């Protein structure tokens, strides 16, 4: 199979190797620094005895389009 002609491939986490593959892997990037910061802040609040409304937080991800995905097909 020829990627992306026959099939598109998408990864997750945007590991450095995703840019080194041929074709470069399209991937979903997570905001790792934001995730770590929010986790640390929440942990410190819990340690200080503060009430935490929720332990579940949702942060935005971003699609990094690279060579492993084709554009939309036209009929």
Secondary structure, 3 states (H helix, E strand, C coil): CCCCCCCCCEEECCCCHHHHCCCCCEEEECCHHHHHHHHHHHHHHHHCCCCCCCCCCCCCCEEECCCCCCCCCCC
